[in-house]
Amino acid sequence: MAITENRKKTSLQKNVSSVYALSALQEGMLFESLRNQDSGVYITQMMLTLPANVNEEALSLAWSDVIDHFPVFRTAFSLGNKAKPLQAVLKTVEFSVDIENWCDVKEQEKSERLTRLVNERKYKGFDFTQA
Protein backbone atom coordinates (compact mmCIF):
# COMPACT_ATOMS: atom_id res chain seq x y z
CA MET A 1 0.00 0.00 0.00
CA ALA A 2 2.75 2.49 0.91
CA ILE A 3 4.61 1.82 -2.35
CA THR A 4 1.46 2.51 -4.37
CA GLU A 5 0.84 5.76 -2.48
CA ASN A 6 4.47 6.86 -2.99
CA ARG A 7 4.22 6.18 -6.74
CA LYS A 8 1.03 8.24 -6.97
CA LYS A 9 2.68 11.07 -5.03
CA THR A 10 5.80 10.99 -7.24
CA SER A 11 3.68 10.93 -10.39
CA LEU A 12 1.67 13.93 -9.17
CA GLN A 13 4.82 15.85 -8.24
CA LYS A 14 6.20 15.34 -11.76
CA ASN A 15 2.99 16.85 -13.15
CA VAL A 16 3.23 20.08 -11.09
CA SER A 17 4.32 23.12 -13.08
CA SER A 18 4.13 25.81 -10.36
CA VAL A 19 2.98 26.25 -6.77
CA TYR A 20 1.60 29.51 -5.40
CA ALA A 21 0.16 30.86 -2.20
CA LEU A 22 -3.50 31.84 -2.35
CA SER A 23 -4.49 35.49 -2.46
CA ALA A 24 -6.63 36.76 0.41
CA LEU A 25 -9.71 36.64 -1.83
CA GLN A 26 -8.97 33.04 -2.86
CA GLU A 27 -8.48 32.02 0.77
CA GLY A 28 -11.82 33.54 1.71
CA MET A 29 -13.64 31.89 -1.20
CA LEU A 30 -12.02 28.53 -0.43
CA PHE A 31 -12.90 28.82 3.27
CA GLU A 32 -16.54 29.63 2.50
CA SER A 33 -16.77 26.90 -0.14
CA LEU A 34 -15.38 24.26 2.20
CA ARG A 35 -17.62 25.43 5.03
CA ASN A 36 -20.77 25.28 2.86
CA GLN A 37 -19.89 22.60 0.34
CA ASP A 38 -23.35 22.17 -1.09
CA SER A 39 -24.23 25.87 -1.43
CA GLY A 40 -23.09 26.24 -5.04
CA VAL A 41 -22.32 29.88 -4.30
CA TYR A 42 -19.09 30.12 -6.33
CA ILE A 43 -20.03 27.63 -9.06
CA THR A 44 -20.40 29.02 -12.58
CA GLN A 45 -21.65 26.78 -15.34
CA MET A 46 -21.49 27.16 -19.07
CA MET A 47 -23.95 25.53 -21.42
CA LEU A 48 -23.94 25.80 -25.17
CA THR A 49 -26.64 25.20 -27.72
CA LEU A 50 -24.89 23.82 -30.76
CA PRO A 51 -26.11 22.54 -34.09
CA ALA A 52 -27.08 18.88 -34.16
CA ASN A 53 -24.21 18.06 -36.48
CA VAL A 54 -21.45 19.42 -34.23
CA ASN A 55 -18.08 17.74 -34.59
CA GLU A 56 -17.65 16.35 -31.06
CA GLU A 57 -13.98 15.48 -31.56
CA ALA A 58 -13.16 19.01 -32.77
CA LEU A 59 -15.05 20.51 -29.83
CA SER A 60 -13.12 18.34 -27.37
CA LEU A 61 -9.80 19.24 -29.04
CA ALA A 62 -10.68 22.95 -28.87
CA TRP A 63 -11.35 22.67 -25.12
CA SER A 64 -8.07 20.83 -24.75
CA ASP A 65 -6.32 23.81 -26.35
CA VAL A 66 -8.08 26.20 -23.98
CA ILE A 67 -7.08 24.11 -20.96
CA ASP A 68 -3.48 23.86 -22.18
CA HIS A 69 -3.28 27.63 -22.75
CA PHE A 70 -4.86 28.92 -19.51
CA PRO A 71 -3.28 27.68 -16.25
CA VAL A 72 -6.42 28.44 -14.24
CA PHE A 73 -8.04 25.36 -15.80
CA ARG A 74 -5.13 23.21 -14.60
CA THR A 75 -5.06 24.48 -11.01
CA ALA A 76 -5.77 22.37 -7.93
CA PHE A 77 -5.58 23.27 -4.26
CA SER A 78 -3.48 21.51 -1.66
CA LEU A 79 -5.44 21.34 1.57
CA GLY A 80 -2.93 19.13 3.39
CA ASN A 81 -0.81 19.70 6.45
CA LYS A 82 0.40 23.19 5.55
CA ALA A 83 -0.53 26.16 7.71
CA LYS A 84 -2.09 27.74 4.62
CA PRO A 85 -3.50 26.05 1.53
CA LEU A 86 -1.52 26.26 -1.70
CA GLN A 87 -2.53 26.18 -5.35
CA ALA A 88 -0.66 23.95 -7.77
CA VAL A 89 -0.72 24.48 -11.51
CA LEU A 90 -0.46 21.13 -13.23
CA LYS A 91 1.24 20.49 -16.56
CA THR A 92 -1.57 18.28 -17.80
CA VAL A 93 -5.07 17.35 -16.64
CA GLU A 94 -7.66 14.84 -17.73
CA PHE A 95 -11.06 16.20 -18.67
CA SER A 96 -14.20 15.28 -20.54
CA VAL A 97 -16.76 17.23 -22.49
CA ASP A 98 -20.34 16.21 -21.71
CA ILE A 99 -22.52 16.34 -24.80
CA GLU A 100 -26.23 15.58 -24.65
CA ASN A 101 -28.36 15.58 -27.76
CA TRP A 102 -31.83 16.86 -26.96
CA CYS A 103 -33.00 17.38 -30.56
CA ASP A 104 -35.85 14.88 -30.19
CA VAL A 105 -36.94 16.11 -26.75
CA LYS A 106 -40.13 18.19 -26.45
CA GLU A 107 -39.67 21.83 -25.38
CA GLN A 108 -41.41 21.40 -22.00
CA GLU A 109 -39.23 18.41 -21.14
CA LYS A 110 -36.10 20.27 -22.29
CA SER A 111 -36.86 23.04 -19.82
CA GLU A 112 -37.44 20.59 -16.98
CA ARG A 113 -34.30 18.58 -17.83
CA LEU A 114 -32.17 21.70 -18.03
CA THR A 115 -33.36 22.98 -14.66
CA ARG A 116 -32.71 19.58 -13.07
CA LEU A 117 -29.28 19.23 -14.72
CA VAL A 118 -28.13 22.71 -13.70
CA ASN A 119 -29.19 22.19 -10.10
CA GLU A 120 -27.66 18.70 -9.84
CA ARG A 121 -24.31 19.92 -11.09
CA LYS A 122 -24.30 23.16 -9.15
CA TYR A 123 -25.08 21.60 -5.78
CA LYS A 124 -23.12 18.34 -6.03
CA GLY A 125 -20.03 20.00 -4.59
CA PHE A 126 -16.55 20.52 -5.93
CA ASP A 127 -13.31 18.70 -5.26
CA PHE A 128 -10.73 21.47 -4.86
CA THR A 129 -7.87 18.99 -4.93
CA GLN A 130 -8.70 18.14 -8.56
CA ALA A 131 -7.90 20.46 -11.46
N, C-alpha and C positions, 0 to 999 in steps of 0.2 A: 504494500500500500504506500509506504513512504517513498519508494523509488518512483512509482507512478506519479505521485504528487510533485516530486522534485522535477520530473521530466516536463510536466505541465507548466510548472513555474518557470523553468528554463526556456521553454518554448515561448511563453508569454513575454518574458524579458527580452528575447531576441526580436519580438514584434513591436517593441516600444520605440517610438521615434523621439519623443520629448516628454518631459514631466514638468508640470508647472504647479505652483500654489494657486488656490482659488482666489478670485477677487472677493471683496466683502459682499458684493451683490450675489455672486455665485454661492458663497457660503450660506447666506440667508435663504436663498431659494432651495438649496439642497436640504438645509435644516427643516424648512417648512414642508418640503416634499416627503422627507423621511418620516416626519411627525404625522402627516396626514396622507398616507400613501394611496388611499383610494379617492382623494378629492378631485384629481384631474385638473387642478388649478393651473399648472404650468405646462399642460399638454396641448400642443398645437397639431392639428391633423391637416393633411392635404389630400383632397380627392379630386380626380380629374374625370371629366366626361370625354371619352375619346371615340373616334369612329369605330364601328364594329370590326373593321378590317385592319386594326392597328397591328404593327409588327412588334410582337411581344419581345422578341430577342433584341431588336434595336432599342426598344424602350429600356430594357434591363441594362444593356450596354451603356446607354446614355446616363442612367443613374450611377452606374459604376464609375464613369468619368467624373461625375459630380462629386461622388464620395472620395475618389482619389485626389481631386483638386482642392477640396475644402476640408481642412483638418477637423473642423467642428463635428463632422459626420463620423470621424474616426476616434472620438474622444470618449474615454471611460473614466470613472472616478474610483479612486482607491479609498475605501472606507475602513481600512485595516487598523493596525495598532499605532498609527502615527497620531500625534497630538492634534494635527489638523489634516483634513482630507486633502488629497492631491488629485490632479487630473493628468491622465496619461494619454498622449496622442499616439495611436497605433499606426504602424506602417500599412497594414492591411486589415480589413474586416470582412466578415461574411455577411451577406444581406440577401433579402429576397424581395421581389416586387409582387404584391398581391393583385391579381387581376381577376375581376368577376364580370362576366358577361350577363347583363340584365336586359338584353334586347327583347327577349320574349316575355318579359315580366310586365304585368299590367301596371299602369301609373300609380294607382292606390297602393299596391303592394310594394312598388319601388320606394315610395315615400316611407312606408312602415319599415321596410328592410334597412333603408339608409339611417333612419333614426336609431334603430336597434344596433346597427353596426357601429355607428359613431359612439354611442354610449358605452357599448361593450369595450371598445378599444380605449376610450378615454379613461374609463374607471377601472381598468384591469391592473393598473399600477405599472411601474417602470423600474427596470433593473439598472441602476446607475453604474454598476460594475461592468456592464456590457456596452460596447460602442455600437 
